[in-house]
């Protein structure tokens, strides 16, 4: 009787570890796509019904459609990003077979940007993201960005 229980825990641990690896890989790809201005790839990582966001400029929470047009709406031609996610931690919260899987990822985002003619090389932000599965793939549903001490967030 002990062996099926041990097997269950081993399989469950493997599945969680695989989800954690998938999420980390997706987040790294997401920011690489953003750095390369591949906007269709960026928005493909968002939940299809849109995202809820809190930016590092201290703005209020807002909803955004998961479209390239909505994501790039306020961007200028010269806007550039060079962000690197660091120390990515992932916790799988829900894995029910009847519902989407749910996870929280929290990490640091560092680098530089040029937005609206303003360039900063000290972008350091703490990020918390809620992810859910959609059609078997992890998608970003909510993200909150908070500037770190002595780091810059994005401009208003």
C-alpha positions in Angstrom: 0.0 0.0 0.0 2.9 2.4 0.7 4.3 2.0 -2.9 1.3 3.6 -4.7 1.4 6.5 -2.4 5.1 7.0 -2.9 4.7 6.7 -6.7 1.8 9.3 -6.6 4.1 11.8 -4.8 7.0 11.2 -7.1 4.8 11.7 -10.2 3.2 14.8 -8.6 6.7 16.3 -7.8 7.8 15.6 -11.4 4.7 17.3 -12.8 5.2 20.4 -10.6 8.9 20.6 -11.5 7.9 20.4 -15.2 5.4 23.3 -14.8 8.0 25.4 -12.9 10.5 24.9 -15.8 7.8 25.7 -18.4 6.9 29.0 -16.6 10.5 30.1 -16.2 11.2 29.3 -19.8 8.1 31.2 -20.9 9.0 34.3 -18.8 12.6 34.4 -20.2 11.2 34.1 -23.8 8.6 36.7 -23.0 11.1 39.4 -22.1 13.5 38.4 -24.9 10.6 38.9 -27.3 9.9 42.3 -25.7 13.6 43.3 -26.0 13.5 42.4 -29.7 10.2 44.2 -30.3 8.4 41.0 -31.4 5.1 42.2 -30.2 3.0 39.4 -31.5 5.1 37.0 -29.5 4.9 39.2 -26.4 1.1 39.2 -26.5 0.9 35.5 -27.2 2.0 35.0 -23.6 -1.0 36.8 -22.3 -4.3 35.2 -21.3 -6.7 35.6 -24.2 -9.4 37.5 -22.2 -6.8 40.2 -21.3 -4.5 41.0 -18.4 -4.7 43.1 -15.2 -1.6 45.2 -14.7 0.0 47.5 -12.1 3.0 49.3 -13.6 6.2 50.4 -11.9 5.2 54.1 -12.4 2.8 53.8 -9.5 -0.3 53.9 -11.8 -3.6 52.4 -10.8 -4.5 48.8 -11.8 -5.8 48.6 -15.4 -7.1 46.0 -17.7 -5.6 45.5 -21.2 -6.7 43.4 -24.1 -4.3 40.7 -25.3 -3.7 42.3 -28.7 -0.6 43.8 -30.3 -2.6 47.0 -30.9 -3.5 47.3 -27.2 0.0 46.5 -26.0 1.7 49.0 -28.3 -1.0 51.7 -28.1 1.1 54.3 -26.1 4.5 53.4 -27.5 6.7 55.8 -29.5 8.8 54.8 -32.5 12.1 55.0 -30.5 11.0 53.0 -27.5 13.4 50.2 -26.6 13.7 47.6 -23.9 16.5 45.6 -22.5 15.0 43.7 -19.6 16.3 40.5 -17.9 14.2 38.5 -15.4 16.4 37.3 -12.5 15.9 34.9 -9.6 12.6 33.6 -10.9 10.6 31.8 -8.2 7.4 29.9 -9.1 4.8 28.4 -6.9 2.1 26.1 -8.4 -1.2 26.9 -6.6 -3.8 24.8 -8.3 -3.6 21.7 -10.5 -7.2 20.5 -10.6 -8.0 18.5 -13.8 -11.4 20.3 -14.1 -9.9 23.9 -14.0 -6.9 25.7 -15.4 -3.7 25.3 -13.5 -2.8 28.4 -11.5 0.7 29.6 -10.5 2.4 32.7 -9.1 5.8 33.8 -10.3 7.9 36.4 -8.6 11.2 37.7 -9.8 13.3 40.7 -10.3 13.4 42.5 -13.7 16.5 44.5 -14.4 18.0 46.4 -17.3 17.4 49.5 -19.3 14.8 51.2 -21.4 14.0 54.2 -23.7 10.4 55.2 -23.4 9.1 58.5 -24.9 12.6 59.8 -25.3 13.6 59.1 -21.7 16.4 56.6 -21.3 17.2 54.9 -18.0 20.0 52.3 -17.3 18.9 51.6 -13.7 15.6 49.7 -14.2 15.2 47.5 -11.2 11.8 46.2 -10.4 10.1 43.5 -8.4 7.5 41.6 -10.4 4.7 39.3 -9.2 2.7 37.6 -11.9 -0.3 35.3 -11.7 -0.3 32.7 -14.5 -3.0 30.3 -15.6 -3.1 27.6 -18.2 -5.1 28.1 -21.4 -5.2 25.3 -24.0 -2.4 23.6 -22.2 0.0 26.6 -22.1 0.9 28.9 -19.3 -0.4 32.5 -19.8 0.1 35.7 -17.9 -3.2 36.9 -16.4 -2.0 39.6 -13.9 1.3 41.4 -13.3 2.4 43.9 -10.7 5.7 45.8 -11.1 7.2 47.6 -8.1 10.4 49.6 -8.4 13.3 48.5 -6.1 15.1 50.8 -3.8 17.4 53.1 -6.0 16.0 51.6 -9.2 13.8 53.4 -11.7 10.4 52.3 -12.8 8.9 53.3 -16.1 7.9 56.9 -16.7 4.2 58.0 -16.4 
